[in-house]
Amino acid sequence: MDLVGACRAFVSVSERGSFTVGAAAARMSQSVASRRVAALEERFGEQLFERTSRRAVLTPFGRDMLPAARQLVQAAEVLLHEAQAARSKPLRLAVPGICSTVALARLVAEARGHGLTLDLRVAAPARRVELVHAQQVRAALLAVPAGEATWSVPLGLAGVDDPGVQRVYLETLRLGRGSSEPARRVWLQPEDDVPHLRDPLTRLRDALGLRPAQLAVAADLTTAAAEVLSTRDLLLCSPAQAGELGLYWRPVGEIALRRGFALAAAADGNPQHVQARLGTAIARCLGAEAVAA
């Protein structure tokens, strides 16, 4: 039995003294209101109304039960209102700065189609961790090693000149003895300044005998891109970013690098409902190849 629906019919009929008028006020047919009240009476084992041809008059038992029934109906209405407010409350999501404005706008638009209102916070990897731990956001796309990722993005080296090869090897950046040419650098953007990407590159740099300054971290993508566009330096980036900047992109010859992302929820929240609805849209926003199983 729908206890709340039955109590709603009971309260509405009692307030109006008529099954016809009470049912209409409760937005149900008279037959439905009658069945619900009858089910309630059967459950209680007592009659709630003395039925006449014209009016529905409360019995003494009905008068005793009316206040509690009214409280139950009011509590149900409050609960429904709170549920609606919770559904429409924006979900604050921390995202990486690698996503373009167009990609973020499409993510927000697609979320609306799934009944979610997103409030995006663009932040660097370490800051996204802080935001989700401090519960300043409800969820965050965290930078993780590719083996732990839900979404992964291939990384390579991009420059203004077509290298004419399938892969770019870092060893080609090593200067010969007595060379007067400026050392070519590999620029990392803040999103890739994380241990699982920076450390392998640092070890490779040292193993190849490159200078420490040849692996540099820029303050932001704009700064890194400006250096690459005005010199023969290279940018560590995704194919999508290289395309946006008009650069030639190739994989790194000595090592396979991938950005990894996983969705984390604040406190004991569950990010699965967001991932289930928006997994494909998030992949497009990140420039990921596919959503991992």
C-alpha positions in Angstrom: 0.0 0.0 0.0 1.1 3.5 -0.8 0.9 4.9 2.7 1.7 8.5 1.8 -0.8 8.5 -1.2 -3.5 6.9 1.1 -2.9 9.5 3.8 -3.0 12.3 1.1 -6.4 11.1 0.0 -7.6 10.8 3.6 -6.4 14.3 4.5 -7.8 15.9 1.4 -11.3 14.3 1.7 -11.5 15.1 5.4 -10.7 18.8 4.8 -13.4 19.1 2.1 -16.0 16.7 3.5 -16.4 15.1 0.1 -14.7 12.3 -1.8 -15.4 14.1 -5.1 -14.0 17.4 -4.1 -11.2 16.0 -2.0 -10.1 13.7 -4.8 -10.0 16.6 -7.3 -8.0 18.7 -4.8 -5.5 15.9 -4.4 -5.3 15.5 -8.2 -6.7 12.0 -8.3 -9.9 10.4 -9.4 -12.7 9.8 -7.0 -12.4 6.0 -7.5 -8.6 6.2 -6.6 -9.3 8.3 -3.5 -12.0 5.8 -2.4 -9.7 2.8 -2.9 -6.8 4.4 -1.0 -9.0 5.4 1.9 -10.5 2.0 2.0 -7.0 0.4 2.0 -6.0 2.7 4.9 -9.2 1.7 6.8 -8.4 -2.0 6.2 -4.8 -1.5 7.4 -6.0 0.3 10.6 -8.9 -2.0 11.2 -11.2 0.9 11.8 -13.4 3.2 9.7 -12.1 6.7 9.1 -15.4 8.2 7.6 -19.1 7.8 8.1 -20.2 7.9 4.5 -23.5 9.5 3.5 -24.9 10.2 0.1 -23.6 13.8 0.2 -20.8 14.1 2.7 -17.9 12.2 4.2 -17.9 12.8 7.9 -14.9 11.8 10.1 -15.5 9.1 12.7 -14.0 9.6 16.2 -11.2 7.3 15.1 -10.7 9.3 11.9 -10.4 12.5 13.9 -7.8 10.9 16.1 -5.7 9.8 13.1 -6.0 13.0 11.1 -3.2 15.0 12.8 -0.6 12.2 12.3 -1.7 11.7 8.7 -1.4 15.4 8.0 2.1 15.4 9.4 3.1 12.4 7.2 1.8 14.2 4.1 3.6 17.4 5.0 6.8 15.5 5.7 6.6 13.8 2.3 6.1 17.1 0.5 9.2 18.5 2.3 11.2 15.4 1.3 10.1 15.7 -2.4 11.1 19.4 -2.3 14.5 18.6 -0.9 15.0 15.9 -3.4 14.2 18.3 -6.2 16.6 20.9 -4.8 19.4 18.3 -4.4 18.9 17.2 -8.0 19.2 20.8 -9.3 22.1 21.7 -7.1 25.3 22.3 -9.2 27.9 19.6 -9.1 31.2 21.3 -8.6 33.8 19.5 -10.6 37.6 20.2 -10.7 39.0 19.7 -14.2 42.5 20.1 -15.7 43.5 23.2 -17.6 44.2 21.2 -20.8 40.5 21.3 -21.8 39.6 23.9 -24.3 36.8 26.4 -23.7 34.7 24.7 -26.4 35.3 21.2 -24.9 34.3 22.4 -21.5 31.2 24.1 -22.8 30.2 20.9 -24.6 30.7 18.9 -21.4 28.5 21.3 -19.4 25.8 21.2 -22.2 25.8 17.4 -22.3 25.6 17.2 -18.5 22.4 19.2 -18.6 20.9 16.7 -21.0 21.6 14.0 -18.3 20.0 16.2 -15.6 23.3 17.4 -14.1 24.3 21.0 -13.6 28.1 21.3 -13.6 30.0 24.0 -11.9 33.6 23.6 -13.2 36.8 24.6 -11.4 39.9 24.6 -13.6 43.0 23.8 -11.6 46.5 22.3 -11.8 47.0 18.6 -10.7 48.1 19.2 -7.1 45.4 21.8 -6.6 42.7 19.4 -7.8 43.8 16.9 -5.1 43.6 19.7 -2.5 40.1 20.7 -3.6 38.6 17.3 -3.4 40.3 16.4 -0.1 39.0 19.7 1.4 35.6 19.0 0.0 35.6 22.3 -1.9 34.4 20.4 -4.9 32.2 17.3 -5.0 34.4 15.5 -7.5 37.7 16.0 -9.4 39.5 14.6 -12.4 42.8 13.6 -10.9 46.1 13.0 -12.7 47.1 9.4 -12.2 49.5 6.9 -13.8 48.2 5.5 -17.0 47.9 2.0 -15.4 45.4 3.4 -12.9 43.5 5.6 -15.2 39.9 5.5 -16.5 40.9 7.9 -19.3 44.3 8.1 -20.9 45.8 10.5 -23.4 48.9 9.8 -25.6 51.7 12.3 -25.2 54.4 13.2 -27.7 56.7 16.1 -28.8 55.4 18.9 -31.0 57.3 21.6 -32.8 56.9 24.2 -35.6 58.9 22.1 -38.1 57.9 18.8 -39.7 60.5 16.4 -38.3 60.2 14.1 -41.3 60.3 11.0 -39.1 57.7 8.8 -37.4 59.1 9.4 -33.9 61.2 12.1 -32.3 64.1 10.9 -30.2 65.3 13.0 -27.3 68.9 11.9 -28.0 68.8 14.1 -31.1 68.7 17.2 -28.8 72.1 16.4 -27.4 74.7 19.0 -28.4 78.0 18.0 -29.7 81.2 19.2 -28.1 82.1 22.8 -29.0 78.6 23.4 -30.5 77.6 27.1 -30.5 73.9 26.4 -31.2 71.4 27.1 -28.4 70.3 23.9 -26.7 66.8 22.9 -27.8 64.4 22.4 -24.8 61.4 20.2 -24.1 58.7 22.2 -22.4 56.3 20.6 -19.9 53.0 22.3 -19.2 51.7 22.4 -15.6 49.4 19.4 -16.2 52.4 17.2 -17.0 54.5 18.4 -14.0 53.6 15.3 -12.1 55.9 12.5 -10.8 54.7 9.7 -13.1 55.5 11.9 -16.2 58.2 14.3 -15.0 60.4 11.7 -13.3 60.8 9.2 -16.3 61.6 12.2 -18.6 64.2 13.5 -16.1 65.8 10.0 -15.9 65.9 9.8 -19.6 67.4 13.3 -19.9 70.2 12.4 -17.6 70.8 9.0 -19.2 71.1 10.7 -22.6 73.5 13.3 -21.4 71.2 16.3 -22.0 71.6 19.4 -20.0 69.3 19.9 -17.0 67.8 23.1 -18.5 66.8 21.1 -21.6 63.8 19.8 -19.7 61.8 22.9 -18.5 58.4 23.4 -16.8 56.4 26.4 -18.0 54.1 28.4 -15.8 51.2 27.7 -18.2 50.5 26.3 -21.6 50.5 29.8 -23.2 54.1 30.4 -22.1 55.2 27.0 -23.2 53.5 27.4 -26.6 55.1 30.8 -27.1 58.6 29.4 -26.5 58.0 26.6 -29.0 56.4 28.9 -31.6 59.4 31.3 -31.5 62.2 28.7 -31.3 63.1 25.2 -32.3 62.0 24.0 -28.9 59.5 21.1 -28.4 56.3 20.9 -26.4 55.2 17.8 -24.6 51.5 17.6 -25.4 48.7 15.6 -26.8 47.9 15.3 -30.5 44.8 17.5 -30.0 46.8 20.3 -28.4 49.4 20.2 -31.1 46.6 20.5 -33.7 45.1 23.5 -31.9 48.5 25.2 -31.9 49.4 24.3 -35.5 52.4 22.2 -34.4 53.8 18.9 -35.9 53.3 16.1 -33.3 55.2 12.8 -33.0 55.5 10.2 -30.3 58.7 10.2 -28.2 61.1 7.6 -29.6 62.7 6.3 -26.4 59.6 6.2 -24.1 55.8 5.9 -24.2 54.1 8.6 -22.2 50.4 9.0 -21.5 48.4 11.3 -19.3 46.1 9.4 -17.0 42.9 10.6 -15.4 40.5 9.2 -12.8 37.4 10.6 -11.3 37.5 11.0 -7.5 34.6 12.1 -5.2 34.9 14.2 -2.1 34.6 12.4 1.3 32.6 9.2 1.0 30.8 10.3 -2.2 30.4 7.9 -5.2 31.6 9.3 -8.6 30.1 6.3 -10.5 26.8 8.1 -11.4 28.8 11.0 -12.9 31.1 8.6 -14.7 28.3 6.5 -16.0 26.4 9.5 -17.5 29.3 11.6 -18.7 32.2 9.2 -19.3 32.1 9.6 -23.0 31.8 13.4 -22.8 34.7 13.6 -20.3 36.8 11.5 -22.7 36.2 14.0 -25.5 36.9 16.9 -23.2 40.3 15.4 -22.2 41.2 14.4 -25.7 41.3 10.7 -24.5 41.2 7.9 -26.9 38.5 5.9 -25.1 37.0 5.2 -21.7 38.7 2.3 -20.1 36.6 -0.7 -19.1 
